[in-house]
Amino acid sequence: MSDITSNLALPYILPAQAQKHVTHNEALQRLDAIVQLTIAGSLHEPPAEAEEGDCYWVLSPASGAFSGKSERLAFRQDDAWIFITPKTGWRAFDLTENSIKVFAATAWHDISMPSETEVSTLGISTSADTTNRLSLSSPASLFNHAGGDHRMKINKAATGDTASLLFQSGWQGKAEMGLAGDDGFSIKVSDDGADWKTALAVSPDGIVRMSHRPLARAARTPATLTIADGTVTGFHDLHASAGGFLLGAPLASGHGSGLVVPITGLYLFALGVTVLSATSHTVSLRQNDTTTLAVTTGPAGSRSAVAIASLSAGDILTLRHTGSAELQFGLTATEISILML
């Protein structure tokens, strides 16, 4: 018969043994250390001050009173250290990480979840609730492949429901992408979390729409007019408009209003001019009547110019005429089309 128990190595009180209380107390000391095991920390050497009942995991290389006791439990009892070698499967509460550990292969490990399990909520470094049943608080998240592809799936019940990714700032919605209330893919943005604008929409058949992209097609009221040299003309009608383009105050010439640029950016524009008289005539598309953006010059006929330029919000676009001539105004005659790139 062995002198100690098989699992916890507790000493037996043997027949005819003297000072049986010593053996009994040694067994109690080991039980006091092992049962409800709590590890206060992992150290290479004893702490400067240790409280009675403190237990530490001895790291390698060990020194001082821990020398030669690496990978053992050091238990403080009666102003002395008791060293215990754990066995595979022992469990302990780690005070430094505030978690339960299990011992295996000479080290303490986090207890892993079963390979197949189901839980109603799961919070990782944060709390989950009945709506956010999976919650994660982390600087980053990684979804890696397992030998090939990796696909994240977000499924909704019906067409009118939503399957999307919502991006927040200060817990206020700022951007959303996905299937929001229909089966078309969309990207929406909001400044206040309440008023949402669809920046891009893709229908189920692949048609892409950007309804808030700044664009305009502007022309003066249809008319045949003789324009004097140096006259500035504008526009009466927006035949197409999106993204905030509008007509400004009436021009001093009486020929319409300037076209107001809504957003700073790079723009593509096309200028079309129809001259009816044989006199050579130049039409310049001007930015704030100071910077020439595009020019058409020539005798009678239809001509056009295309250009790209950087414009600022609030800029006014007008047409300046050089040389007197008779022009045809209106859509498809003298007009401009502009689109933010």
N, C-alpha and C positions, 0 to 999 in steps of 0.2 A: 504493500500500500504506500502511495506517495505521501510526502509530508505536507503537500499543498493541494488546493483544489485545482481542477483542470483549466477552468476558464479565467478566473480572477486571481489565481495564485495566492489565495488566502491560506495562511498556515493552519494546520490542524493542531488541536490539543491532543497530544499523544498519551497513551496510558503511562502512569507512573512518572509523568513529566513534572519537574520542579518548576516553580514560578509560572504556573499556568496562566496567570493574569497577563504576563508579558506577551505570550503568543496570542491571547485573546485580544489585547489592545492593539497589537500589530495588525490583526485582521480588521479591527474596527477602523484603524487609520486608513487602510487601503479602501475599505468600503466608503468611508467618508469622502475620499478623493474621487472615487470612480462613479459612485451613484450620483445622478444629477450632475454629471461632469460639466464644469464651466471653465473655459480657458481664458485667462485674463490677457494673454498676449503671447507673442513668439519672440524669444530672446536668445542671444548667443552667450550671455552671462547673466548672473542674478541681478535683479533690480537693486538700486541703492537702498530702497526700503520695501520690504515685503510684508503684507499683512498675513496673520494666521489664516490658513485655509485657502490662500491664493494658489492658483495652479497655472503653470506656464508650459509652453511647448518649447523644447530646447532645440535651437537651430545649430547647424554645422557651419563652421567649426565652433565648438563650444570652448569656453574658457572660465577661469576662476572656479568657483564651487561647482559649476556645470561641466567642467572639463571631463571629457570621456563619456558624457551622458547625452550625446547628440541623439535626436529623434526619440526622445523619451519625454514623459510628463514629469515636471518637477513640482511637487506638492509641498507647501510650507506647513509644517506641523511641529509644535513645541520648539520653536526657534531652530528647526533643522529642516533639511530638504529630504524628501522621500521621492525616489525616482521609480517610475512605473513605465513599463513598456506596453503600449496599447496593442490590441489585436484587431485584425480586419473586422470591420463592422461596428466598432465602437462609435458611439455618437457623443457629440459635445456641443455646447453652445459657445460660440466665439464672440466674446464681448467686443472685440475690435471691429468686427464686421456686422455685429448684431444679427447673426444667422446661425443656423444649425449646420454642423459639419459631420461628415462620416469619415472614418479612418480606413485607408486602403493604400497598399503599395508604398508604405513608409511616409505617407503624407495625409493631411486633412483636406477633404474635398467638399464642395457644395453638394447637397443632396439633389440628385437629378430627378426629373419627373419621369414617370413611366413612359415607355415607348408609345403606348396607345392610351390616351386619357382624354377626358372631356371635363372642362370646368366652365362654370357659368360666367365668371369674370376673371380677368387677368390684368394686373397692373405691374408694370416693370419700372421701378423707381418712381412710381406715382400711384394714385388710387384710381381704380376703375369704378364704373357705376353701371346702372341698368341700361343707359343709352350708349355710353362709350365703354362697351364691355371689354375691349382690349385697349389699354392705355399705356403709353410709353413716354418717359421723360429721359432724353438723351441728346448729346451734342450731334449725333449722326446715327443713321440706321443703314444696315447693309442687308440686301436680299441677294444672295449669291446663287449661282447655278450649282447643280449637282451632276456635273459631267457633261452638260450641254446647254439647252435653252433654259430660260427662266421667264415665266410669264405671270404677271400679277393680274388677277381677275376681280372686277367689281360688277356684281350682278344686281339687277333690279327686278321687281316683280312684274311690272307692266309698263306700257309706253308712257303713261302719264306720270310715272314715278321718276326718281332721280338716282343716277349712279355717277358720282363725280368726285373730284378732288377739290377740297375747299382750302384756300390759303388765307391765313388770318394774320393780323398784326395787332397785338394787344387784345386778343380774343375778339377782334372785329373783322368780319369778312371783307377781304380786299380783292380776291380773284378766285374764279372757279372754272374748272374745265371738266368736260365730260358730257353725259347725256342728262340734261337738266330739263325735265318735264316733257321731253319728246325723245325720238330716236335719232335726232341729228346731233352731231358733235359740235360743241360750242365752247368758246373761251369768253368769259364775262369778267368785267372789272367793276369795282365800286369804290367810291371815295369815302363813303360813310357807312357801308355795310347794309344800306337800305335801298338806295337807288342804284340799280345795276344796268350796265350797258353791255351789249353783245359786241365784242371787238371782232370776233370771227365766228362764222357759222358754216358748217359743212353738212349738207343734206345727205340723207341715206344713199342717194344716187351720185354723190361726189361733187355736187355743185358748191363752190366756195363763195361766200358772201361776206363783205366787210362794210356793213351799212353805216358805220361811223367814220370811215376813211374820208378825210377832207377832199372834196372834188366839187367842181362847178362848171357849168356851161352857160356863159352870159352873152347877151346881145342887146343892142338898142332896139326900141320898137321899130318894126319894119317900115322903111321909108327910103325914098330916093332923095338925097340932099347934096347940095354943093357946099363943100367944107372949105373954109378959108385957111390960108397958111397960118400955122401956129395955134390952131384950135385944138382944145382938149375935149375929147368925147368920152362918154362912159357907157353905162348900160341901164336898161329899164327892166329887163326880165332875166330871171334865173331859170333856164329851161331844165337844168339838172342841178341839184345841190345836196351836199351831205357834209357832215362833220363841222358845221358851223359857219360856212360861207354866207355872207349877206351883203346887201348893198348899203353903202354909206350915205352921207348927206348929198343932196343934189349939187352938181358942179356949177360953177359960176357961168359956164358957157351955155347952160340950159339943156345940154345934151346928155341927160341921164345922170347916173351916180357912179362913184368909184366902187370897185369890188374890194371888200375888206377880207384880208387873209386871217383865218381864225387861229392857226397854230403855227408856231415856229418850226421850220423844217425844210427839206429839200423837195422842190416841186418840178414836175414836168408840165409844160404848157405848150399849147398850139394856138397860133394867131392866124386867123383867116380873114382876108380882105378882098372885097369885090369893088373894082374901080370901073366906072362906066365911061368916063371921058378919056380922050386920047392923051391928056396932059400927064406927064410923069408925076407920080405922087408917092410920098413915103409915109408909112404908118409905123409908129414905134410903140410897143407895149412898154409902159413905164412903171417903175416902182416909186411911189410917192412923188411922181413927176420930177424925179431927179436922176434916177438910174435907168438906163435903157436895158431891157431884158431880151427883146427880139425886135427885128426890123424887117419889113417888106417894102421893096421899092420896085417901081416899074410903071409902064403905061397901062392902058385899059386891059381888064381881064381879072381873073381870080388868081390870087397867089396866097402863099402861106409860109409860115416860119415856125420851126419847132426848137425849143431850147429847154435847158434845165438850170435852175437857179435856187439859191438859198433865200428864203423869205422869212420875215419875222411876223409874229402875231400883231395884228393892227396895221400892217402895211396896206396901202391903197393902190390898186391897179387901175390904170387909165390908158387911153390911147391918145398919142400926140401926132398931129398931122403936119407934114411939111410939104408946102406946095398946094395950090388950090385945085380941087378936082371934084367931080360928081361921083358919089359913092352910093352903093346899095347897102343899106343896113338891114339887120334882122338875122334870124337863125339861118344858117347855111350860106350867109352872105358875108357880113363883117361881124365877127364874133371871136371869143376866146374860149378855150377849154383848158382846165387846169386840174392837176391831180397830184396829191402828196405821195411821194415815193416811200 
